[in-house]
Amino acid sequence: MAIASHRQSRTFLPPTSECPLDPSTKDRLTEIPSPAYDVVVFENRFPFFTTGGADEPVPSDDGTVVTRRPGAGRCEVVCFTSDHDSSFSQLTPERVRTVVDVWADRTETLNALPFVEQVFCFENRGEEIGVTLDHPHGQIYAYPFVTPRTRRMLDSAHRHRDRTGENLFARVLADEQRIGERIVASNEH
Ligand SMILES: [Zn+2]
């Protein structure tokens, strides 16, 4: 588990008139120095991980086998639209495509950093799970390790390939299509 002790004083739900993800106006400078935008990405001012630190794990000083390492990695904020009152689901397909292209671009760039092992793009919505800004936005975590769930999925896929020679995900998809009970929607893609 990763816990960031340095981020307990971050901004919590500022009023809409002070939203830092809105475009800047002549009267108010926000995080985004532009009068309008489609998509904006910037490094989180209150990152869970920070860039830098030693590459090697540091032995714990209580003599246990547990190791610690400085927080290394990167957190980025992706603003989906300059419209504060919109949401990802309200974007046109063309604008959604722009966001997806940004996710792909940032994933490729962050994956190329030497300390990054996994990149994860996601959106949390709702105050209940700790979202501190109403503005439509998501985040990108570039982890300095492979997260446990991804590690288990990769292990399962490798075991399945070793045992059967086939791609686990292609097999799951083929099974679902054959049975047909859980398909919500489908098209030629
Ligand atoms: Zn806003």
Boltz pocket constraint, residues with backbone or C-beta under 6 A from the ligand:
constraints:
  - pocket:
      binder: B
      contacts: [[A, 16], [A, 19], [A, 20], [A, 21], [A, 22], [A, 82], [A, 83], [A, 84], [A, 134], [A, 135], [A, 136]]
      max_distance: 6.0
